[in-house]
Amino acid sequence: MMESKKCPECGGGGLYRSENVSASGGDGPNFLPGLGDFFSYPKFHIVLCKDCGLTRFFAAREALSKLSDSKKWTRL
């Protein structure tokens, strides 16, 4: 049986996940700089809590695989 997911903010169970969406586009901000390809923007998915509205963004695995080599990100 799959474990149910709970919101870290309110503890509610009304979590929804989007399909992968572009992390940048047109004149908008580039949320994942340096993690895309020359012809495509990096992607992420969004998790939204229906109960309290908490919204979290998660980078797609393809973008994460480029993170260590990117000069636009600094490890903390």
N, C-alpha and C positions, 0 to 999 in steps of 0.2 A: 504494500500500500504506500502511496506517495505521501510524504510529509507535507502538511499544508503550510503555506508561507504566511507570515504575519508581518504587518507593517512595523518597522522599528520605532516609529513616532507614536502611534496610537494603539498598536497591538491588534488592529482590525485585520480581517481576512479578505478585504475587498481589493486585492492587488490585481492590476492589469498590466500586461506587457505589450508594447507596440512591436510592429515589424521593424526591421532595420531602416533607419532614416538617415539622410545625408547630414553630416555634421557641419556643413557649410553650403552656401548657395547664393548665387547672384551677388548682391551687395551686402548680404548678411555677414555676421561675424564667423570666423573660422574657429570652431570650438575644439578641434583636434589638429592644430597646425603641425605640418611636417609628417603626418601619419597616413596620408593618402598617396595616390599615384599621380603622375603628371596629368592624366586625363580623367581622373575620378577623385571625388572627395572621400575621406574616410567616413565610416558609418558608425552609428550607435543605435541602441534600442533604449526605450524609455519605460520605466516602471512607475505607475501612477496608483496611488491609494484612493479608492472611491470614498472611503470613510472620512479622511482628513485632508486629502489633497496633496500630501507629500509627493513630490516628483523627483525621481533620480534618473540620471543618465549613465549608461554603461557602454563603454567603447566596444566595438566588435572585435573579435579575435584577430582579424586581419590588421586592424590598426594597432592593437596591442603588440603584435609581433614586430612592429617597427619602432617601438618606443625606446628601447635600449640604445639604438643607433642614431636616434634623432638628435640633432643639435638644438632643436627648439624646446626641448624638455630637460629639466635638471632634476636629478634624483635627490630627494630630501633625506 
